[in-house]
Amino acid sequence: MAYWIVKGLLTPLFRFFFRVRVEGLEHLPASGGVILAGNHLAVFDSFFLPLVLRRRITFVAKAEYFEDKKTAWFFRAVGQIPIKRGGGSASQRALESAKEVLDAGGLFGIYPEGTRSPDGRLYKGHTGVARLALQCKTPVVAVACVGTREAQPPGQAIPRLFMPITIRFSKPLDFSRSHTQAEDPLVLRSITDEIMFELRELSGQDYVNSYAKRKGTETGAEAQATKVASVIDASGSGPTQTDPALVG
């Protein structure tokens, strides 16, 4: 309930203060589990996505944020769920939390780059998004935010108002042909690269064939949402960015 209340309050405000344009939203399936894989240029990416969607989107955050009453309400209100506790690796617990959302027919949001772009270019994606798509047998819809970096440059807490923002959705990417190869690193890398190519086409960003290095400028909900890509990435096909502040 809180999610829809917050969405109802913020949507008209964001629509008034920004010139938001949405393209391709009709491609998003009306029901069923779907992974939304996005580029990440600014803190506000994680706010604009829920506001333009008719369906609820969920991210994964570390459990500690839900144990503090000061922050628990906010993380639940913006569609985040706590990473599962218990035995096993953080990547496995994150994967289990994400699978619950998808198996229940929900939307799960992930940033394959694993962090916000340091310079506006699109960086190499971690293979966690491919692993999740194959294990859950769900389609992936690429979603590109354009203009959010200009509206909120790195290090600037207060955004520039009345800036044009475009959010573009791809047609669903179906990887069912590879469901039996969910543990093959080469298959995971190939699928991830296909998703990143789609994001490059949607966003118009220059592509960098290396992993983005996370800077110390991410805070709160944004940092929690971005790390999910690298935490789930347990394939060994590339470096991960795990640390004590794990999120999905």
Phi and psi in degrees as GROMACS dihedral restraints (atoms count N, CA, C in turn):
[ dihedral_restraints ]
;  ai    aj    ak    al  type     phi  dphi    fc
    3     4     5     6     1   -59.1    20    10
    4     5     6     7     1   -36.2    20    10
    6     7     8     9     1   -57.0    20    10
    7     8     9    10     1   -48.2    20    10
    9    10    11    12     1   -72.7    20    10
   10    11    12    13     1   -29.8    20    10
   12    13    14    15     1   -66.1    20    10
   13    14    15    16     1   -48.6    20    10
   15    16    17    18     1   -61.9    20    10
   16    17    18    19     1   -42.6    20    10
   18    19    20    21     1   -61.5    20    10
   19    20    21    22     1   -43.1    20    10
   21    22    23    24     1   -64.4    20    10
   22    23    24    25     1   -32.9    20    10
   24    25    26    27     1   -77.8    20    10
   25    26    27    28     1   -41.6    20    10
   27    28    29    30     1   -82.5    20    10
   28    29    30    31     1   -30.9    20    10
   30    31    32    33     1   -56.1    20    10
   31    32    33    34     1   -52.1    20    10
   33    34    35    36     1   -64.1    20    10
   34    35    36    37     1   -31.5    20    10
   36    37    38    39     1   -66.8    20    10
   37    38    39    40     1   -45.8    20    10
   39    40    41    42     1   -66.8    20    10
   40    41    42    43     1   -37.5    20    10
   42    43    44    45     1   -64.9    20    10
   43    44    45    46     1   -32.9    20    10
   45    46    47    48     1   -76.6    20    10
   46    47    48    49     1   -43.3    20    10
   48    49    50    51     1   -86.4    20    10
   49    50    51    52     1   -10.9    20    10
   51    52    53    54     1  -133.4    20    10
   52    53    54    55     1   152.4    20    10
   54    55    56    57     1   -93.6    20    10
   55    56    57    58     1    84.5    20    10
   57    58    59    60     1   -89.3    20    10
   58    59    60    61     1   128.0    20    10
   60    61    62    63     1  -123.6    20    10
   61    62    63    64     1   133.6    20    10
   63    64    65    66     1  -118.1    20    10
   64    65    66    67     1   130.8    20    10
   66    67    68    69     1  -126.9    20    10
   67    68    69    70     1   133.8    20    10
   69    70    71    72     1    81.6    20    10
   70    71    72    73     1    12.1    20    10
   72    73    74    75     1   -61.9    20    10
   73    74    75    76     1   -24.4    20    10
   75    76    77    78     1   -64.9    20    10
   76    77    78    79     1   -16.7    20    10
   78    79    80    81     1   -75.2    20    10
   79    80    81    82     1   -20.1    20    10
   81    82    83    84     1   -74.4    20    10
   82    83    84    85     1   122.8    20    10
   84    85    86    87     1   -55.6    20    10
   85    86    87    88     1   142.1    20    10
   87    88    89    90     1   -73.8    20    10
   88    89    90    91     1   -18.0    20    10
   90    91    92    93     1  -153.2    20    10
   91    92    93    94     1   169.0    20    10
   93    94    95    96     1    89.5    20    10
   94    95    96    97     1   158.0    20    10
   96    97    98    99     1   -64.9    20    10
   97    98    99   100     1   131.6    20    10
   99   100   101   102     1  -143.5    20    10
  100   101   102   103     1   138.6    20    10
  102   103   104   105     1   -97.1    20    10
  103   104   105   106     1   125.2    20    10
  105   106   107   108     1   -98.9    20    10
  106   107   108   109     1   112.8    20    10
  108   109   110   111     1  -106.0    20    10
  109   110   111   112     1   115.9    20    10
  111   112   113   114     1  -118.0    20    10
  112   113   114   115     1   159.2    20    10
  114   115   116   117     1   -77.4    20    10
  115   116   117   118     1   168.6    20    10
  117   118   119   120     1  -143.2    20    10
  118   119   120   121     1   107.2    20    10
  120   121   122   123     1  -112.8    20    10
  121   122   123   124     1   -23.9    20    10
  123   124   125   126     1  -154.1    20    10
  124   125   126   127     1   162.8    20    10
  126   127   128   129     1   -56.4    20    10
  127   128   129   130     1   -39.1    20    10
  129   130   131   132     1   -70.9    20    10
  130   131   132   133     1    -8.3    20    10
  132   133   134   135     1   -54.3    20    10
  133   134   135   136     1   -41.6    20    10
  135   136   137   138     1   -73.2    20    10
  136   137   138   139     1   -10.4    20    10
  138   139   140   141     1   -96.8    20    10
  139   140   141   142     1   -40.6    20    10
  141   142   143   144     1   -66.3    20    10
  142   143   144   145     1   -39.1    20    10
  144   145   146   147     1   -57.6    20    10
  145   146   147   148     1   -53.1    20    10
  147   148   149   150     1   -60.5    20    10
  148   149   150   151     1   -33.1    20    10
  150   151   152   153     1   -70.6    20    10
  151   152   153   154     1   -28.4    20    10
  153   154   155   156     1   -95.7    20    10
  154   155   156   157     1    -5.2    20    10
  156   157   158   159     1   -93.2    20    10
  157   158   159   160     1   143.1    20    10
  159   160   161   162     1   -82.9    20    10
  160   161   162   163     1   -21.8    20    10
  162   163   164   165     1  -102.0    20    10
  163   164   165   166     1   156.6    20    10
  165   166   167   168     1   -75.0    20    10
  166   167   168   169     1   138.5    20    10
  168   169   170   171     1  -113.9    20    10
  169   170   171   172     1   142.6    20    10
  171   172   173   174     1  -123.2    20    10
  172   173   174   175     1   137.0    20    10
  174   175   176   177     1  -115.3    20    10
  175   176   177   178     1   169.8    20    10
  177   178   179   180     1  -111.1    20    10
  178   179   180   181     1   134.6    20    10
  180   181   182   183     1  -129.5    20    10
  181   182   183   184     1   159.9    20    10
  183   184   185   186     1   -69.2    20    10
  184   185   186   187     1   148.6    20    10
  186   187   188   189     1   -61.0    20    10
  187   188   189   190     1   -29.6    20    10
  189   190   191   192     1   -57.7    20    10
  190   191   192   193     1   -30.7    20    10
  192   193   194   195     1   -69.8    20    10
  193   194   195   196     1   -19.8    20    10
  195   196   197   198     1   -95.1    20    10
  196   197   198   199     1    -4.6    20    10
  198   199   200   201     1   -93.5    20    10
  199   200   201   202     1   -14.5    20    10
  201   202   203   204     1  -100.1    20    10
  202   203   204   205     1   118.6    20    10
  204   205   206   207     1   -60.6    20    10
  205   206   207   208     1   -24.0    20    10
  207   208   209   210     1   -70.9    20    10
  208   209   210   211     1   -26.4    20    10
  210   211   212   213     1  -116.4    20    10
  211   212   213   214     1   -21.3    20    10
  213   214   215   216     1   -57.7    20    10
  214   215   216   217     1   -44.4    20    10
  216   217   218   219     1   -62.0    20    10
  217   218   219   220     1   -38.3    20    10
  219   220   221   222     1   -69.1    20    10
  220   221   222   223     1   -44.8    20    10
  222   223   224   225     1   -65.3    20    10
  223   224   225   226     1   -36.0    20    10
  225   226   227   228     1   -69.9    20    10
  226   227   228   229     1   -39.1    20    10
  228   229   230   231     1   -64.7    20    10
  229   230   231   232     1   -32.7    20    10
  231   232   233   234     1   -94.5    20    10
  232   233   234   235     1    13.5    20    10
  234   235   236   237     1    89.2    20    10
  235   236   237   238     1    23.1    20    10
  237   238   239   240     1  -102.4    20    10
  238   239   240   241     1   151.8    20    10
  240   241   242   243     1  -125.1    20    10
  241   242   243   244     1   152.4    20    10
  243   244   245   246     1   -72.7    20    10
  244   245   246   247     1   141.1    20    10
  246   247   248   249     1   -64.6    20    10
  247   248   249   250     1   140.2    20    10
  249   250   251   252     1   -62.0    20    10
  250   251   252   253     1   138.0    20    10
  252   253   254   255     1   -90.7    20    10
  253   254   255   256     1   178.7    20    10
  255   256   257   258     1   111.8    20    10
  256   257   258   259     1  -167.5    20    10
  258   259   260   261     1   -72.7    20    10
  259   260   261   262     1   175.5    20    10
  261   262   263   264     1    88.0    20    10
  262   263   264   265     1   172.6    20    10
  264   265   266   267     1   -75.5    20    10
  265   266   267   268     1   161.0    20    10
  267   268   269   270     1   -61.5    20    10
  268   269   270   271     1   -36.9    20    10
  270   271   272   273     1   -63.4    20    10
  271   272   273   274     1   -40.1    20    10
  273   274   275   276     1   -68.4    20    10
  274   275   276   277     1   -40.1    20    10
  276   277   278   279     1   -66.5    20    10
  277   278   279   280     1   -38.2    20    10
  279   280   281   282     1   -64.7    20    10
  280   281   282   283     1   -41.5    20    10
  282   283   284   285     1   -62.5    20    10
  283   284   285   286     1   -42.1    20    10
  285   286   287   288     1   -64.0    20    10
  286   287   288   289     1   -40.6    20    10
  288   289   290   291     1   -64.8    20    10
  289   290   291   292     1   -42.8    20    10
  291   292   293   294     1   -65.9    20    10
  292   293   294   295     1   -39.7    20    10
  294   295   296   297     1   -63.8    20    10
  295   296   297   298     1   -35.2    20    10
  297   298   299   300     1   -60.3    20    10
  298   299   300   301     1   -42.0    20    10
  300   301   302   303     1   -64.1    20    10
  301   302   303   304     1   -47.9    20    10
  303   304   305   306     1   -70.0    20    10
  304   305   306   307     1   -40.0    20    10
  306   307   308   309     1   -65.1    20    10
  307   308   309   310     1   -26.2    20    10
  309   310   311   312     1   -85.2    20    10
  310   311   312   313     1     3.4    20    10
  312   313   314   315     1    84.6    20    10
  313   314   315   316     1    23.1    20    10
  315   316   317   318     1   -96.4    20    10
  316   317   318   319     1   174.6    20    10
  318   319   320   321     1   -94.3    20    10
  319   320   321   322     1   131.9    20    10
  321   322   323   324     1  -119.2    20    10
  322   323   324   325     1   126.3    20    10
  324   325   326   327     1   -98.7    20    10
  325   326   327   328     1   138.7    20    10
  327   328   329   330     1  -149.2    20    10
  328   329   330   331     1   145.0    20    10
  330   331   332   333     1  -108.8    20    10
  331   332   333   334     1   102.0    20    10
  333   334   335   336     1   -58.4    20    10
  334   335   336   337     1   -26.6    20    10
  336   337   338   339     1   -66.9    20    10
  337   338   339   340     1   -21.4    20    10
  339   340   341   342     1    84.4    20    10
  340   341   342   343     1    -6.6    20    10
  342   343   344   345     1  -167.4    20    10
  343   344   345   346     1   169.5    20    10
  345   346   347   348     1   -71.3    20    10
  346   347   348   349     1   140.4    20    10
  348   349   350   351     1   -60.4    20    10
  349   350   351   352     1   129.2    20    10
  351   352   353   354     1   -75.1    20    10
  352   353   354   355     1   -18.4    20    10
  354   355   356   357     1  -139.9    20    10
  355   356   357   358     1    11.8    20    10
  357   358   359   360     1    90.8    20    10
  358   359   360   361     1    -7.5    20    10
  360   361   362   363     1   -87.1    20    10
  361   362   363   364     1   164.4    20    10
  363   364   365   366     1   -95.6    20    10
  364   365   366   367     1   125.2    20    10
  366   367   368   369     1  -103.5    20    10
  367   368   369   370     1   165.6    20    10
  369   370   371   372     1   -54.6    20    10
  370   371   372   373     1   135.8    20    10
  372   373   374   375     1   -88.3    20    10
  373   374   375   376     1   145.2    20    10
  375   376   377   378     1   -76.7    20    10
  376   377   378   379     1   150.0    20    10
  378   379   380   381     1   -81.3    20    10
  379   380   381   382     1     3.7    20    10
  381   382   383   384     1   -58.4    20    10
  382   383   384   385     1   -35.2    20    10
  384   385   386   387     1   -64.7    20    10
  385   386   387   388     1   -38.3    20    10
  387   388   389   390     1   -70.1    20    10
  388   389   390   391     1   -42.4    20    10
  390   391   392   393     1   -58.2    20    10
  391   392   393   394     1   -43.7    20    10
  393   394   395   396     1   -66.0    20    10
  394   395   396   397     1   -43.2    20    10
  396   397   398   399     1   -62.6    20    10
  397   398   399   400     1   -40.9    20    10
  399   400   401   402     1   -74.2    20    10
  400   401   402   403     1   -42.3    20    10
  402   403   404   405     1   -70.0    20    10
  403   404   405   406     1   -33.1    20    10
  405   406   407   408     1   -94.1    20    10
  406   407   408   409     1    -7.1    20    10
  408   409   410   411     1    55.8    20    10
  409   410   411   412     1    48.3    20    10
  411   412   413   414     1  -122.5    20    10
  412   413   414   415     1   151.3    20    10
  414   415   416   417     1   -74.3    20    10
  415   416   417   418     1   162.8    20    10
  417   418   419   420     1  -118.1    20    10
  418   419   420   421     1   131.9    20    10
  420   421   422   423     1  -112.4    20    10
  421   422   423   424     1   119.8    20    10
  423   424   425   426     1   -78.0    20    10
  424   425   426   427     1   138.6    20    10
  426   427   428   429     1  -134.8    20    10
  427   428   429   430     1   122.5    20    10
  429   430   431   432     1  -111.0    20    10
  430   431   432   433     1   128.2    20    10
  432   433   434   435     1   -95.2    20    10
  433   434   435   436     1   129.1    20    10
  435   436   437   438     1  -122.9    20    10
  436   437   438   439     1   126.4    20    10
  438   439   440   441     1    99.8    20    10
  439   440   441   442     1    -9.4    20    10
  441   442   443   444     1   -70.9    20    10
  442   443   444   445     1   -30.9    20    10
  444   445   446   447     1   -67.9    20    10
  445   446   447   448     1   -38.1    20    10
  447   448   449   450     1   -69.5    20    10
  448   449   450   451     1   -34.4    20    10
  450   451   452   453     1   -73.8    20    10
  451   452   453   454     1   -30.8    20    10
  453   454   455   456     1  -140.5    20    10
  454   455   456   457     1    83.0    20    10
  456   457   458   459     1   -60.5    20    10
  457   458   459   460     1   154.8    20    10
  459   460   461   462     1   -53.7    20    10
  460   461   462   463     1   133.4    20    10
  462   463   464   465     1    84.5    20    10
  463   464   465   466     1    -2.9    20    10
  465   466   467   468     1  -103.6    20    10
  466   467   468   469     1   111.1    20    10
  468   469   470   471     1   -72.0    20    10
  469   470   471   472     1   -41.1    20    10
  471   472   473   474     1   -92.0    20    10
  472   473   474   475     1   119.0    20    10
  474   475   476   477     1   -73.8    20    10
  475   476   477   478     1   163.3    20    10
  477   478   479   480     1   -84.1    20    10
  478   479   480   481     1   123.4    20    10
  480   481   482   483     1   -82.5    20    10
  481   482   483   484     1   158.7    20    10
  483   484   485   486     1    63.2    20    10
  484   485   486   487     1    25.8    20    10
  486   487   488   489     1   -86.5    20    10
  487   488   489   490     1   148.2    20    10
  489   490   491   492     1   -75.1    20    10
  490   491   492   493     1   131.6    20    10
  492   493   494   495     1  -125.2    20    10
  493   494   495   496     1   129.3    20    10
  495   496   497   498     1  -121.0    20    10
  496   497   498   499     1   134.2    20    10
  498   499   500   501     1  -123.1    20    10
  499   500   501   502     1   119.2    20    10
  501   502   503   504     1  -115.1    20    10
  502   503   504   505     1   134.1    20    10
  504   505   506   507     1  -111.1    20    10
  505   506   507   508     1   140.2    20    10
  507   508   509   510     1   -88.7    20    10
  508   509   510   511     1   169.3    20    10
  510   511   512   513     1   -69.1    20    10
  511   512   513   514     1   154.2    20    10
  513   514   515   516     1   -57.9    20    10
  514   515   516   517     1   133.9    20    10
  516   517   518   519     1   -96.4    20    10
  517   518   519   520     1   119.4    20    10
  519   520   521   522     1  -101.5    20    10
  520   521   522   523     1   119.3    20    10
  522   523   524   525     1  -114.0    20    10
  523   524   525   526     1    25.9    20    10
  525   526   527   528     1   -60.4    20    10
  526   527   528   529     1   -24.8    20    10
  528   529   530   531     1   -63.8    20    10
  529   530   531   532     1   -17.9    20    10
  531   532   533   534     1  -114.0    20    10
  532   533   534   535     1    11.9    20    10
  534   535   536   537     1   -59.7    20    10
  535   536   537   538     1   -29.1    20    10
  537   538   539   540     1   -81.5    20    10
  538   539   540   541     1    -1.5    20    10
  540   541   542   543     1  -118.7    20    10
  541   542   543   544     1    35.0    20    10
  543   544   545   546     1   -66.4    20    10
  544   545   546   547     1   -14.0    20    10
  546   547   548   549     1  -108.9    20    10
  547   548   549   550     1     4.4    20    10
  549   550   551   552     1   -84.5    20    10
  550   551   552   553     1   113.8    20    10
  552   553   554   555     1   -57.3    20    10
  553   554   555   556     1   -36.1    20    10
  555   556   557   558     1   -67.6    20    10
  556   557   558   559     1   -38.6    20    10
  558   559   560   561     1   -67.4    20    10
  559   560   561   562     1   -43.4    20    10
  561   562   563   564     1   -60.8    20    10
  562   563   564   565     1   -42.4    20    10
  564   565   566   567     1   -66.5    20    10
  565   566   567   568     1   -41.0    20    10
  567   568   569   570     1   -62.9    20    10
  568   569   570   571     1   -43.5    20    10
  570   571   572   573     1   -66.3    20    10
  571   572   573   574     1   -43.9    20    10
  573   574   575   576     1   -60.5    20    10
  574   575   576   577     1   -43.6    20    10
  576   577   578   579     1   -63.3    20    10
  577   578   579   580     1   -34.8    20    10
  579   580   581   582     1   -65.1    20    10
  580   581   582   583     1   -40.6    20    10
  582   583   584   585     1   -64.9    20    10
  583   584   585   586     1   -43.1    20    10
  585   586   587   588     1   -66.8    20    10
  586   587   588   589     1   -34.9    20    10
  588   589   590   591     1   -62.5    20    10
  589   590   591   592     1   -41.1    20    10
  591   592   593   594     1   -63.5    20    10
  592   593   594   595     1   -40.2    20    10
  594   595   596   597     1   -65.0    20    10
  595   596   597   598     1   -38.3    20    10
  597   598   599   600     1   -63.7    20    10
  598   599   600   601     1   -41.2    20    10
  600   601   602   603     1   -65.6    20    10
  601   602   603   604     1   -39.0    20    10
  603   604   605   606     1   -72.6    20    10
  604   605   606   607     1   -39.6    20    10
  606   607   608   609     1   -90.7    20    10
  607   608   609   610     1   -26.3    20    10
  609   610   611   612     1    76.7    20    10
  610   611   612   613     1    11.4    20    10
  612   613   614   615     1   -75.1    20    10
  613   614   615   616     1   151.3    20    10
  615   616   617   618     1   -72.4    20    10
  616   617   618   619     1   141.9    20    10
  618   619   620   621     1  -100.3    20    10
  619   620   621   622     1   138.5    20    10
  621   622   623   624     1  -117.7    20    10
  622   623   624   625     1   121.6    20    10
  624   625   626   627     1   -85.1    20    10
  625   626   627   628     1    53.1    20    10
  627   628   629   630     1  -155.0    20    10
  628   629   630   631     1   160.5    20    10
  630   631   632   633     1   -75.6    20    10
  631   632   633   634     1   140.5    20    10
  633   634   635   636     1   -72.6    20    10
  634   635   636   637     1   141.9    20    10
  636   637   638   639     1   -95.2    20    10
  637   638   639   640     1   127.9    20    10
  639   640   641   642     1   -74.9    20    10
  640   641   642   643     1   129.1    20    10
  642   643   644   645     1   -94.7    20    10
  643   644   645   646     1   168.9    20    10
  645   646   647   648     1   -85.9    20    10
  646   647   648   649     1    31.6    20    10
  648   649   650   651     1  -104.8    20    10
  649   650   651   652     1    -4.7    20    10
  651   652   653   654     1   -85.6    20    10
  652   653   654   655     1   139.8    20    10
  654   655   656   657     1  -138.8    20    10
  655   656   657   658     1   159.7    20    10
  657   658   659   660     1    54.0    20    10
  658   659   660   661     1  -136.0    20    10
  660   661   662   663     1   -59.9    20    10
  661   662   663   664     1   -34.3    20    10
  663   664   665   666     1   -64.4    20    10
  664   665   666   667     1   -46.0    20    10
  666   667   668   669     1   -62.5    20    10
  667   668   669   670     1   -37.0    20    10
  669   670   671   672     1   -68.4    20    10
  670   671   672   673     1   -40.2    20    10
  672   673   674   675     1   -69.9    20    10
  673   674   675   676     1   -37.3    20    10
  675   676   677   678     1   -73.6    20    10
  676   677   678   679     1   -32.9    20    10
  678   679   680   681     1   -70.2    20    10
  679   680   681   682     1   -16.6    20    10
  681   682   683   684     1   -56.5    20    10
  682   683   684   685     1   -35.7    20    10
  684   685   686   687     1   -61.1    20    10
  685   686   687   688     1   -44.7    20    10
  687   688   689   690     1   -80.9    20    10
  688   689   690   691     1   -25.9    20    10
  690   691   692   693     1   -71.8    20    10
  691   692   693   694     1   -42.9    20    10
  693   694   695   696     1   -68.1    20    10
  694   695   696   697     1   -26.0    20    10
  696   697   698   699     1   -70.1    20    10
  697   698   699   700     1    93.1    20    10
  699   700   701   702     1  -117.9    20    10
  700   701   702   703     1    22.2    20    10
  702   703   704   705     1   -81.4    20    10
  703   704   705   706     1   -18.8    20    10
  705   706   707   708     1    81.4    20    10
  706   707   708   709     1     8.3    20    10
  708   709   710   711     1   -85.9    20    10
  709   710   711   712     1    -3.8    20    10
  711   712   713   714     1  -171.8    20    10
  712   713   714   715     1   167.5    20    10
  714   715   716   717     1   -68.0    20    10
  715   716   717   718     1   145.7    20    10
  717   718   719   720     1  -109.4    20    10
  718   719   720   721     1   162.8    20    10
  720   721   722   723     1  -116.7    20    10
  721   722   723   724     1    50.3    20    10
  723   724   725   726     1   -82.9    20    10
  724   725   726   727     1   148.7    20    10
  726   727   728   729     1  -157.4    20    10
  727   728   729   730     1  -179.9    20    10
  729   730   731   732     1   -59.5    20    10
  730   731   732   733     1   -22.0    20    10
  732   733   734   735     1   -92.7    20    10
  733   734   735   736     1    55.9    20    10
  735   736   737   738     1   -73.5    20    10
  736   737   738   739     1   143.0    20    10
  738   739   740   741     1  -134.4    20    10
  739   740   741   742     1   177.9    20    10
